[in-house]
């Protein structure tokens, strides 16, 4: 493991600095608007704009990297993100902040893509799991450290924005000075939304629900904690403990995922989240100890939904489609994370701050209703399906190329995806041309009804 850290420390450091800046910026903006008595709708809109930028960046990043190369693309995007961060301090007009947050999300997605493709280029096939784990640890650790900065510096002045810009400036250094081999050219994976909606609808529903919940959490939990009377230092500790719960739960989650039915686990965790969030959803004012304990428990569960859905979908999709599957899952997550903060922000504006956790509880119940393990027929269970669960960061800290680092994806598939042009859509089999196929992850696979429509999950 020491050799892994030594070989990839520059790229891990770049990821760490990026996520410190990103985590600090999200919480800072929420607290800054709360201090200015701006309603939660604007806070939710800012987080939605960030995720919208991430979704756009997944498409634009490929073209930019193909045109100018990895190092130039990364450097340009880091500079643009740093300038956009400082722009928040120069302009107080909230619609302009929406544009700036979109730019930040777009630029960061391009940076993620450069780092992930570079890590994959340098990682041996037998080391991918360790490399992936190190990347996930650096990502979550950066988000936690970004919150803890607020504990050490509770003031909400412009110096925090300068610190965020400083993080994005420092993440440039290891990439610009690297002596490693330049990564191979990138080409986008075909999305194939109709195929995946028919094949893995329960997984997509879970990912969409996870996006709604976690996107709202990142954007509006600082506002909720502030309206509960917490100081800036306490808000930083609250957010840091909740995000740390997301990292802490990944290893026991892997043990459970490898031994029990994943659809059943999704339903159980969603049910637990619906119940655990009730105290914060019902009580308008919560004691500090209860807030920290219940918030930690909710985060333990909510950060399980996305990794379980990824593992569940990989069980029912062939190896040569798994890179496309990852792109589809992240786009679906981004759509949910763009919509969630807006909906939760409206609820918080009209019903009070406790409606944020009522929002979590409601959509967790929707997943309990939606995910039905008995409807999984396993008719399309893939023979070479991954046997072991792999911890997955959410799309706050990953790009559609995260599949390249996933040891469940075949090495040859990754290399073909990195180097060759995607197969033209005309040569792809049309899912609609195979109506007789029964999907193993389809809720209606036991009858003749069509697959449920998940239009919100379309890119």
N, C-alpha and C positions, 0 to 999 in steps of 0.2 A: 504493500500500500504506500510505503514511503516513496518508492520509485515512481508511482503514479503521481503523487503530489509534486514530486520534484520535476517530472517531465511536463506537467500541465499547470504549474503554479502561475505562470503568466496569464493564461486564459482564465483560470479560476479567479485570479485577482481582478481581472477586468470585469468578470461577472459579478463579483462581490461589490465592487465600487458602483457598478450600474444599479444594482438592486438596493444598495444603501441610499443612493440618490432618489430612486423611484419610490421606495417605501417612505422616505422622509417627505418627499414632495406631496404625495397623496394625503398624508395625515396633516401636514402643514396647511394645505389649502382648505381642508375641511375645518380645521380649528380657526384659521384666519377668517373664513366666512362666518363661522359661528360667533366669533368675537365681534364682528361687524353686524350681527343680528340679521344675517341673510338666511332666508328659509332653506330647508333641506332640499327643495327642488333643484336649486342651482348647484348644490354640492353633488347631488346625484347626476345632474347633467354633465358636470365636469368629469366624473369618473366614466360615464357613458361615452363621452368624447374620447377619453383615453383608450378605451377598448375598441371604439370605432377606428381609431388610428392604428391599433394593433392589427385589426382585421385587414385594413387597407395595406398595411406594410407587408403582410404576408404575400401579396401579389406584386406590389411595387418593388419590394426588396430583391426579388429574383432578377428583375430587369436591370436594376441599378448595379447589382453585383456582376451580372453578365457583361454589362457595358464597360465598367471602369475597374473591375477587380475587387477582391475582398478588402485589402488594406485601404484603398482610396474610399470605397463605399463606407467602411466602418468609420474612418476619420471624418468624412464629410457629415455623416449622420450624427456622430458624437458632437461635432461642432454646432450643428443645427439644433440638436436637443439642448445643449448648454445655452445657446442664444435664446431659445424659446423659454427655458426656465427663467433666465434673467428678465425676459419680457414680462413675466408676471409682476415683477417689481416696478416696471416702468409704466405699465398701463393698469388702471383700476377698473376699466370697463369690462363687465363680466362676459358679454358676447365675444370680446377679443380673447378672453381666457379660454373659452371653448375651442377657438381655433388653435391657440397655443397648446392646449392639452392634446388635441388631435395630432399636431405636429410631433409632440413628445412621444406619443404612442407609436406613430408611424416610424419615426427614427429609431426607437428602441427595438422594434421588431426587426428591422434591418440589422441592427447590432447583434441581436440574438442569433439571427441566421448565419452571420459571419462566424461567430464563436462556435456554434454547434457544428457547422460544416468543417471548421478547422479542427475541432476536437476529434471528429470522426476520421478526418484525414490522417491524424497522427496516432490514433488508437488501434492497437492490434485487435483482431476479432475476439481473442480470448480475454482481452482486458476491457471490453466495452462495458460490462456491468460495473466494474470499479470506477471507470472513467465517468460513467453516467451518475453513479452515487456521489462522486466528488462534486460534479456539476450541480446536483440537486442540493447538496449541503451548502455549497457556496451561495446558491440562490436564496434559500430560506434564511441562512445566516445574515445575508445582506439585508433582507426585509426586516429581520428582528433588530439588527444594529441601527437601521434607519429610525426605528421607533425609540430606541434607547437614547438617541441623540437629543430627543426632546426632554428626556429626564435630566441630562446634563446642561441643556440650554433651553429652558422653558419659555424664553421670550419669543414672540412671534414677529420679530422684526425682519428686515430685509437680509440680515446676515445669514439666516437659514437658507434663503434662496441662493445666496452666494455659495454656501456650503454644498448645496445640491449641484450647482454648476461646477464647483471644484471637483466633486466626485466624477462627473462626466468628463472633466478634463483629465483627471488622473487615469481613468479607464482607457484613455488613448495611448498612454505610454507603453504598456507591455505589448500591445498589438503593433504599434508603429515601429518598435525597436526589435521585433522578433527576428530571429535568424532561421526560423523553421521554413519548411517547404511551403510554397503558396498552395492553398487548397485547389482542388479540381473545380472546373466550371459547374454551375448549378443550373438545373432546369426544373420548372415547376411540375409537380405531380398532378395528373388529371384528377379532378375532384370526384366525379361520378356520384353526385348526390342521390339520384334516383335509386341506384343500386344499393347504397348503404341505408337509405330510408327503408327499403324493402327487406334488407338482410338483417340489420341490427337496430330496429326501431326502439327497443327498450334501452339500449346503450345510449342512443342519441337523446332520448328523453331524459335520462339521468344526467348526461353532460349538459343539456340545456338547463335543467333544474339547478345543477351545481353552479353554472354560470350566473343564473339569476341570484342565487344566494351569496356566493363568494364575491361577485362583483359588487353587490350591495354592501357586503361586509367591509370590503376595503375602502369604499367610498364614504359610507355613512356611519360606520361604527364609531369613528372618532367624534362625529357630531352627536351621536347618541350619548356617548360617555360624557361629553362636555355638557350636554343638557341635563345629565344626571348630577351635575355639580362637581365633577372631577376637575382638578387643576390640570395644567398642561403636562406636568410631570406624571401625574396619575394616568392621564390618557395615554401617554407614551408607554407606561408600564402595562396598562391594560391591553393595548394593541400588540405590544411585544410578547406578552404571555400567550395571547390567542394565536399569533402566528407561530410561536415556538411549539404550541400544541400540534400544529399542522406537521411540523418536522418530526416531533416525538412519536406521533401515531403511525408513521409510515412503516416502521419495522414490525410492530405487532400486527398491523394490518396485512402485511405480506404473509405472515404465518397463518392468519385466519383465511386469507384468500386462497392459499394453496391447499387448504384442508376442507373447506366447506363450499357449498354452492354459492357462486358469486351473485346471482340474482337474488337469492334469499338474503345474503349479507347486505345488499343494497337496500332491500326493503326493510330489514331490521334497523339499519343505521338511520334510514330516513324516519322511521317511526320513533326511534330514540331522540332524534333531533327535534321532531315535532313536540315531544313531551318535555324535553330539556329546556326548550326555548319558552315554554309557557310562563314560568315565573317572571321573566323579563318582559313578556308580551302583555301580561295582565296588570302588573304593578306599575303605576306611574313613577314611583320613587323606590329605589332598591338600595339597601345597605351596601356599603363598599365591599364587604367580605362576600356577600351573596353575588354581587355583580362580577367579581373576579372569578369566583368558583364556577358559577353557571356559564359565564362567557367562555371560560377555558373548556368546560365540558362540551358546549355547543361546537366550539372550534375543533375539538377532537373528532367529532362526528362529521361535520360539514366538509372537512378536508379529506375525508375518506371517499366521498362520492365519486369524484372525478377519477382517481386511480382505479377504483373498482370497475367503473364503466369502461375504462380503457382496456383493462385485463379481460373483461367480459366480452367486449367486441372482438378482441384478438382471437378469442376461442372460436369464432364463427366466420372469420375472414381468411382467405388464402394468403400465403406468404407474399406473393407478388403484388398484393393490393394493400399491404400494411402501411407503406409510406403514404399512399393516398388516403387510407383510413385515418392516419394521424392528422393529416391536413383537414379532413372533414370534421374530425372531433374538435380540433382547435377552433375552426371557424364557427361551429355550433356553439362552443363555449363562449366565443367572443360575442356572438349574437345575443346569447342570454345575459352576458355580463354588460352589454350595452343597454339592454332593456331594463334589467333589474334595478339599477340605481335610479332610473327615472320613475319607475312605478313606486319603489319604496320612498323616494323623495316626496312624491305627491302624498302618500299616506302619512308621512311624518309631518307634512305641512298642515294637513287638515285634522289628523287624529292624534297627534302627539308623538313624542320620540319613541314610546314603547311599541308603536306599530311596526318598527323595524323588525323586532323579533317575532311579532305576530306574522309579518311577511315571511320570515324564515319558516315558522311553524306551518303556515298554510301551504307553501310549496313543498315542504317535506311530506305533508299529508297527500298532496297530489302525486308525489312519487310513490308513496305507499299504495295508492289506488292504481297507479299506472303500471308498476312493476309487478308482474305475476309470474313467479317461478314455474308454476304448473303449465303455463303457455309455452314454455321453451321445450320444443320437441327434440332438439339436437339432431335434426335431420341433416343439417349442414355443418355439423361439428367437424372441424378441420383435423385431419390425421396428425399433421405436424404442428398443432396448436401449442403455444408455449405452456409449459407445465408450471413454471414458477412465476409468481407475481413480481413485478418490478416497480419500485416506487417511482411515481411520476410527478414532476412539478406541474402546477397549473399554468395557464397561459399568461399569467403575470410574469413568468420567468422562463418562457420557452417559445419556440417558433414551430412552424410546420416541419422543420428539419429535425425536430427532436427525435423522430423515429430513427434517424441515422445512428444515434447513440444507443438506441434500445437494443439490448442483446437478443431480444426475441425476434428481431428482424434479420433475415438472412443477409450475410455479407455480400453475396452476389447481387441481390436485389438493390442494396444500398449503392453499390458501385455503378450499376446500370442507371439508377435514378440520378446519380451525381453527374454522369458523363454524357449519357445519351439523351436525345430529344424525347419528350413524352410521346407515347403512341397517339396518332391522330384519332380524333373522336369517331371518325367514320369506321375505324377498324375495331373499336371497342364494342363488345356485345351489348346490345340494347336490353336493359332489364325488362322493358315492357314486352319484348319479344319472347319472354320466357314465363308466361303466366302460369304454366303448370308447375313451376318450381315453388316449393313450400319452404319458407324461411324458418330456420331453427330459432331465431330470436324474435319471431313475429307474434304479437299478441293474438292475432286472429288466425294463426297457422293451423288450428284444428277445424276450421270451417272454410267456407268459400268466400268469406268477406274480404274486401281488399285491405291492404296494409293501411294502418291509420295514417292520417295526414299530419305531418309535423312541419307545416309550412314555415314556422319560425326558425327551423333549423337549416333552412336552405341558405347557401352563401349569397 
